[in-house]
Amino acid sequence: MIAERLEALTQTAQQYDMPRVLSGHFTVGGATLGSERTVMLGEDVAVELGVLAHPAWDYVAMGHIHKHQDVNHGRLPPVVYSGDLERIDFGEEKEEKGFCWVELQRGNTQWQFVPVQARPFLTIRADVREESLPTESVLRAILRKDVANKVVRVLVKLKASQVPQLRERELQQALAGAYHFTISQEVEHEARTRLGGLNAESLTPEQLVERYFLDKKVEDERVQQLVALAQTLFKD
């Protein structure tokens, strides 16, 4: 349907001896997706580049994808996503943002990408699982960075036993100069089931099920019934 409408527009455009611009807001086949891929998955239909890259057009201005790119790779006509002017999430942390300046001319359009000073995003990672003073270690990681006026996320990897030791108020104070910040904890939980000194990886699924229910003080006869049911599930 979209391809048919574009073909009709192309036929109409060729009737006019003047610079011609096609503007669209959809995905072009072969374009590199940005952060919007998470909301477009399964919902988006891509139009083939050949439908758009027709000599009837002098410039094809595209929206919808946030990442700036020339899908036609320097050939005429340019098929260009200008991208957005601001970053919307950390998937765009490293992407340059800006707009396109176009000098439109029939058969010889020139264009350039003009970067802008978009608000910077910054990720700070701190793995403190082997640290005796987790708060101090995260603070050092923060202080090594310039967080002023930036959108900052701090990703802390720590053990469950260290969670009470992490003083988030002090981390928040260190991030006070940021435009916005979040602090996320990735907690490593230790295995709770007692395996009698055995490595869980050395046990079969049936043995793990058996030891789990024995640890829960389930009667031996009932444990064997549950293990048998589990074996049926494993086979399926």
N, C-alpha and C positions, 0 to 999 in steps of 0.2 A: 504493500500500500504506500509506504513512504517513498520507496524507489520510484513508483509510478508518478507520484506527485512531483518528485524532484525532476524526473525526466520531462514532465510537462512544463515546469518552470524553465528548464534549460532551453526547450524549444521556443518558448515565448521570449526569453532573453536575447536570443540570436536575431530577433527582428529589429533590435535597436542598435544603432551604430554609436555606442557610447560605452564608457567603463561600466562593468557589470560586477556587482557584489552579491554573493549568496551568503545569507546568515542562517545558521541553524543551531539548535540546542538538542543534540543527541550524540550518540557514540559512533565514531567512525572505526570501521574494522582496521586493526593494526595499531590503533592508538594505545599509548601506555596509560593505564588507569592510575589515578591517585588515590587519596583516602576514601573517595566516594565509592570504591569497589565494594565496601561492606554493606552499603544500602542498595546497590544496584544488582547484586548477585541474584540471578534468576529472574530479574524484573526488566532487564534492559535488552533492547534489540539493536544490533550494530548494523550500520549502513556501509556497504562496501565502498572503499575509496574510489574505485573506478566510476561510481555513479556521480561523485562530487567533482573529481579532478578532470573536468571537461573544459576544453579550450574556450567554451562560451563564457566562462567566468574568468575575471581578472583577479579576484581574491575571494576566498571562502573563509568567512569568519565564524569560528565555532565556539560554542559554550557547552557546558555540562560537565566536562572533565576539568579538574582543578589544576592538573599539571600542564605547564606551558610546553608546547611542542608544535613543530611543523610536520604533520602526518605525511605530507607529500615530499618531504626530505629535499627541499631546495628546488624542486621542479615547479614548473608553472602548470596551473595556477597554484599559489600557496594555499594550503589547507591548514589553517592555524588555530590552535587553541591558545588564547592569550593567557589562560589560567586566571586564578583569582588574585585580588590585590592583597589579601591577608591570609595568613595560615589559619586553618580551622581546627586542626588537631595535631598530635605529635607525629602522625604519619607524614606530615609535610614539614617536619622540623628542618630538614636539610635542603628544601626546595627554595629556589630563588623566586620571588614574586614581582609582578610588574604588569605592564600593559604593552600593547603593540601600536607603534606609530606607522601608519600606512600612507604612502604616496601613490594614489591610485591613477593608473594610466592604462589605456587600452593596449593590451599585449605586452606591457612592460611595467607592471606594478612593482614597486620597491617597498620593503617594510623592514622594521627592526623592533626588537624587543627592548623595552625601556624598564630597567629594574627600579623598584621603589623600596623605601626603608620600611618594610613590613615588620610588625612586632616580632622579635625573636622568641623562639621556643627553645628550651634547654632541658635536657635530661641529665640527672645526676644519679649515678648508680653507686651503691655502697654495699659490699658483701662483708658483713661483720661476724660471720658464723664462728670464726676462730679468734675473735677479739674479746678481751676481758672487759673492756670498757666500750660497749657498742655506741652509746650516745656520743662520746668524744670522737670516735672514728667517723661517724656520719657528719659531725660538725666540721671535721677537717676536710672531708670531701666537699661540703658546701662552700666553705671558706676559700677553697682553691678556685672557685668559679665566680664570675661576675654575674650576679643574679638581678642586678638593678633593672627595673622596668621590663623584665622578661616574664613569660609564662613558663613556670618551672614545675617539673615533676621530680620528686626524689623517690627512687626505688631502693628499698632497703631489704636485703636478704639476710635473715637471721634465724636462729634456732628458737623453738618454742620457749625454752628456758630463759632466753634473753629478752623476751617481750616485756616483762615487768621492769627491766632495767633501761628500756628505751624511753627517754624523757622527751616526749614530743613537743612540749612547751618550749624547750630550749631550741629545738630545731625550727619551730615556727618563728621564734625571735630572730634567728639567723637568716630567715627568709623574708623578713619584714620589708625589704626593699624591692621585692619582686612585684610585678603587676598582679600576678595570681600564682598560687602554688598548691600542689597536692603532695602528700606524703603517703606512700603505699608500702605495706609490709608484705614480703613473701616469706611466710613462716615455714620452716622445715620441721615437721613433726617426726619424732622418733617412733619406731614401731612399738606398739603397746602390748601386742600378744607375746606371751612367753613361749619361746620355742626350745627351751631346754638347752640353750647354748648353740643351737644349730642355725646355720644361715638359711633364711627364708628361700633364697634362690636354689638351695639344694633339695628342697622338698617338692613333691608333686602337688598339683592342685587338691587332690583328695586328702593328702596328708595335712595340708594347710587348713582345710575345712575341719578335719578331725581335731586338730590341735586347738582351733578356735573354739569349738564347742566344749572341749574338755576344759579349756581355760574359763569358760562361762559356767562351769560346774553342772553341765548337763549330764544326765545319767548315761552310762555306757551303752545300754541297749538303744536309747533314743539317738545317741550320737551315730551309731552304726546305720540307723534308718536314714538319718539326715545325709550321711556320706553317700549312701546308695542313691538317694534322690539327686545329690549333687553330681554323681557320676553320669546319671541320665541327662542332666543339663549340659555337662561338658561334651557328651557325645553329640547332642543336638547342635 
